[in-house]
Amino acid sequence: MNSIQDMIELQKIDSQLAEIEELLGDLPIKVTDLKNKKDSLTSDFERGKARLKEIALEQHKTEMNLAEFKEKIDKLKDQLFLVTNNKQYDALMLEIDHLKEDLDRSETTELELLEEEDQLAEQVKSQEQSLESLSKDLSSKRVELEQALAASSSEKKDLESQKNSFRQTYDNRLSELNDLIATA
């Protein structure tokens, strides 16, 4: 009869431990999820900032190319006045047309980079705001979790030690019964 009361007592301890876990609820999971979201958002934010730097470099190169093309076109136009035959004139015009095509491609590239930069800058700003909000939320959830853990930790330790004590006693009894059966 004593073992039945021990089992009832063990069930009460398990119920109390379950209540403590229920008190914590899904708070540990929420904290983990928020941390994962923060890590992912931080990674995206850093990639966005790095791409903005790359765009700035590409824009600088494109601007340099544009200036170079314009300078070459102006020089070739000045040379047009110095030509003495149609063959030289046609060659210069062909070179000017080729440089104008390169200039158009560079201008298109510059516009695409500006558009990408605007979109990316807006995205990075939005991510930064989301990151700040997420950090605050994560911080408050961590504080909540730490408070809940602190409030229940000593009670949980006591219950765990009682449970282990009951289990050890129960294991010893089973061992004794097993030895008794083996000697019979």
Disulfide bonds with the S-S distance in Angstrom:
none
